[in-house]
Amino acid sequence: MTRIAQIPTWHVAGDWFDNCSCAVACPCTFAQAPHNGYCESVLFWHIRRGHYGDIKLDDAFGYKWQWTTNSSKHIPFDWTGP
């Protein structure tokens, strides 16, 4: 069993951009079913500043790709862990 004390502190701040086939705002963002019964999307994250324990994550990029179509949004984020 993992205890909270064993999880390193973490924090990330940056930009999140996604593009999907749903109408704006994408219901998948809010853990709801897609408007048209399927979700074709691509998501990108740019961590401007961040760390996971002692590991620096500054200027890191990540992405998730399913498919891409017609709606888009840009969401800045600032998340912190335990």
C-alpha positions as CSV (number, residue, x, y, z in Angstrom):
1,M,0.0,0.0,0.0
2,T,1.3,3.5,-0.9
3,R,1.0,6.1,1.8
4,I,0.5,9.7,1.0
5,A,3.8,10.5,2.8
6,Q,5.6,8.3,0.1
7,I,4.3,10.3,-2.8
8,P,6.6,13.2,-3.7
9,T,5.3,16.7,-3.7
10,W,4.7,18.0,-7.2
11,H,3.5,21.1,-9.0
12,V,3.1,21.9,-12.7
13,A,2.0,25.2,-14.4
14,G,1.7,25.7,-18.1
15,D,-0.6,25.5,-21.0
16,W,-3.0,22.9,-22.2
17,F,-4.4,22.9,-25.7
18,D,-6.9,20.4,-27.2
19,N,-8.7,20.0,-30.4
20,C,-11.6,17.5,-30.8
21,S,-14.7,16.6,-32.8
22,C,-17.1,17.6,-30.0
23,A,-19.0,20.9,-29.8
24,V,-17.4,23.5,-27.6
25,A,-17.1,22.9,-24.7
26,C,-16.0,19.3,-25.0
27,P,-18.0,17.2,-22.6
28,C,-15.0,14.8,-22.2
29,T,-13.2,17.6,-20.3
30,F,-15.9,17.3,-17.7
31,A,-16.0,13.4,-17.6
32,Q,-19.2,13.3,-19.8
33,A,-20.0,11.3,-22.9
34,P,-19.0,12.9,-26.3
35,H,-21.7,14.8,-28.2
36,N,-21.5,12.7,-31.2
37,G,-20.9,9.3,-29.6
38,Y,-17.1,9.2,-30.2
39,C,-14.2,11.5,-29.4
40,E,-11.5,12.2,-32.0
41,S,-8.9,14.4,-30.3
42,V,-5.4,15.5,-29.7
43,L,-4.2,17.1,-26.5
44,F,-0.9,19.0,-25.8
45,W,0.6,20.1,-22.5
46,H,3.5,22.5,-22.1
47,I,4.8,22.6,-18.6
48,R,6.4,26.0,-18.2
49,R,7.4,25.4,-14.6
50,G,7.2,22.2,-12.5
51,H,8.7,19.5,-10.4
52,Y,7.9,16.0,-9.2
53,G,9.9,15.6,-6.0
54,D,13.4,16.7,-6.9
55,I,12.9,16.1,-10.6
56,K,12.5,19.4,-12.5
57,L,9.9,19.4,-15.2
58,D,10.4,23.0,-16.5
59,D,9.7,23.4,-20.3
60,A,8.5,19.8,-20.7
61,F,5.9,18.8,-23.3
62,G,3.4,16.0,-23.4
63,Y,0.6,14.9,-25.8
64,K,-2.2,12.5,-26.3
65,W,-3.4,11.7,-29.8
66,Q,-6.6,9.9,-30.8
67,W,-7.7,11.8,-34.0
68,T,-8.2,15.5,-34.8
69,T,-11.2,17.4,-36.2
70,N,-12.9,20.7,-35.7
71,S,-13.3,22.3,-32.3
72,S,-10.4,23.7,-30.2
73,K,-9.7,25.4,-26.8
74,H,-6.6,26.6,-24.9
75,I,-6.7,26.1,-21.1
76,P,-3.9,27.3,-18.8
77,F,-3.3,25.1,-15.8
78,D,-1.6,25.2,-12.4
79,W,-1.8,21.9,-10.5
80,T,-0.2,20.9,-7.2
81,G,0.1,17.5,-5.7
82,P,0.2,16.4,-2.0
